[in-house]
Amino acid sequence: MTANKLTPDSAKKPRGTFLPRLKGDAGFLVVLLVFVAFPFVFAWVTGGSPFEGPSKFWQGQLIAFFILAVYAMSYDLLIGYSGILSFGHAAFFGSGAYAIAIYYKHIVPTWLESGNFNIQIGSLDLTQTVIFLIGLLLVLVVVILLGLLFSMVSSRVKGVYFAMITLAMANALYLLVKATDFVKWTGADEGLHGVPFPDWMNPNTHRLSFYFITLAFLVVMYLVMRRVVNSPTGRVMVAIRENESRVSMVGYNPVVYRSVAFLISGVVAGLAGAMNAVWNLGATPSMTSVATTINALIITILGGMGTLIGPILGAGILQLVGQFFYDWFGPRWPLIFGILYILLVIFLPYGIVGTWRSKKEGWKKGWQRLFSLFRAK
């Protein structure tokens, strides 16, 4: 028998590789099941309905958390994995929001009123689905062009100079959407409100459906980002973060990989912005402001840079804990959260997930020694 032929024993090896992989994702699957069951379990506990009342309110909080987590993950790919400090990441988030909001506010109604745009297969009407896919394609085109622009700048300057230029570029977009010259399209200071998104994904009338759409969005984006950072391209990004000169010496072009990081990060952030526009039924200039970038930076540092799970956890803390702080402390809650953030940075210098990963072995050994002392007594 040759070595290439599969014996019955060797044929069972793929099962052995599947079980460790499933075990490694056990925590991810458990959390996913918790989020899937949450609307129904919470409604049952509170004696209400998943379509109204407290369950509907907390579905809204989790929707905002899912979208914010995707946005934070996109920023983590830049600063955590590629070592690129950007103060203009909100440009991607805001451009995605404005692209789909302008599309649905000014273009889609014209198509529907003309009556010429109608896609139907048998008795199945696919018009709204195709229109939405075209909107996502428009978002991709806008953020890719913006990502290429940022990439061109990154090839010329680096470090703090690049960070300042990204801040200037994002601020230029912020001023552009606020300009009264384009008030018809952007709404200027007020932004775009009441955008007629499809009824099947309207968060007001179909909150539960939109909850599962955003949950699926978070899961898909996490799996895509995890695949990217674990790929050879992702490893080169990490190498550039650690020592760009050495990466150049072994034959890799850092400019190419920084451009790839910008494009992927920008696409994910733009899609998050588009989902945020659907959630808010519009887009506002604040989505492109530097404060939106700072929020992503705070979330990433809080959860742990270069972890992916860290930004998700940080987004949950900012969104959900922030809601409790607002209920408890009112308008003073940012001060309390700021104090908590300072304490976390002092005692968890690598973020929550980063510190756990770097010190968990030492903590385990400490607990083992403590238990051994108790057993000895």
C-alpha positions, 0 to 999 in steps of 0.5 A, a space after each residue: 500500500 502506498 503512502 498516498 492512499 487513504 486507509 480507514 484510520 487515516 480517513 478519520 484524521 479530518 475529524 480529529 482536526 475538526 474537533 480542536 477547531 470547534 473547541 477553539 471556537 466554543 466561546 464564540 459559538 456560545 456568545 453567538 447563541 446568547 445573542 440569538 436567544 436574547 430577544 426571546 429570553 429577555 421578553 420571557 423574563 420581563 413578561 413582554 414581547 420581543 416586538 415591543 417594550 424592554 426587549 425592543 429597547 435593548 435590541 436597539 442598544 445591541 444593534 448600536 453595539 454590533 455596528 460600533 464593534 464592526 467599526 472598531 474592528 476595522 480601526 484595529 486592523 490599522 492601528 493594532 495589526 498594521 501599526 498605522 495611527 490614523 485620525 481620519 478613520 471616521 471619513 470611511 464610516 461617514 462616507 459609507 453612511 452618506 453614500 447610502 443615505 444620498 442614494 436612497 434619499 435622492 436616487 431610489 425614489 426617482 427610479 421607483 416613481 418612473 416605474 421602469 425599474 422593476 425586477 421580478 422572477 415569476 411571482 417573486 419581486 426582487 426590486 428592493 433587494 437589487 436596489 439595496 445591493 446596488 447601494 452596497 456596491 456604491 458604498 464599496 466604490 466610494 470607500 475604495 476610492 477614499 482608501 486609495 487616496 489615503 494609501 497614496 498619502 501613506 506612501 509619502 509620509 509616515 508616523 505623526 505626520 501621516 496622522 495629522 494629514 489624515 486628520 486634515 483629510 477627514 476634517 475636509 470631508 466633515 466641512 464638505 458635508 456641512 457646506 451649504 453649497 450641497 445642502 440639497 444632497 447632504 442636508 448641511 448641518 442638519 444632515 439627512 433624516 427620514 431616509 426611505 430605506 426598505 420596509 423589510 429592514 426598517 429598524 422602527 417597524 421591523 426591529 427584530 429583523 434588523 437585530 438579526 441582520 446586524 448580528 449576522 453583519 457582525 459575525 460575517 465581518 469578524 470571520 472575514 477580519 480574522 481570516 485576513 489577520 491570520 493570512 500571510 498578508 496579515 502576518 506581513 502587516 504585523 511584521 511591518 508594525 514591528 519593523 518596517 525596515 526589516 520587512 523591506 530587506 526581505 523583499 516585501 513592499 510595505 507601501 503595498 501592504 499598508 494600502 491593502 490594510 487601508 482598503 480592507 479597513 476602509 471597506 469594513 468601516 464604510 459598510 459599518 457606516 452604511 448600516 449605521 445610516 440604516 439604523 438611524 434612518 439618515 446620516 449626520 455630519 457627526 459621523 465624519 467628525 474626529 470624535 467618531 475616530 477618537 471613539 474607535 481609538 478609545 474602544 480599541 485601546 480599552 479592549 486591546 489592540 491587535 486582538 479583534 475580540 478586544 474592540 468588540 468587547 470595548 464597543 460593548 463596554 462603551 455602548 452598554 455600560 455607557 447606557 447604565 452610567 447615563 441612567 445612574 449619573 445622567 449627563 455626568 456619565 462621561 466623567 465617570 466613564 473617563 475615570 474608569 477608562 483611566 483606571 483600566 489603562 493604568 492597571 490593564 496597559 494592553 487593554 482587557 483582552 491584550 493584558 489577559 493574553 500576555 499575563 494569563 500564564 503567570 496568573 494561572 501559575 499563581 493560582 496553582 501555587 495558591 491552591 497547592 499551598 492550601 492542599 499542603 495544609 
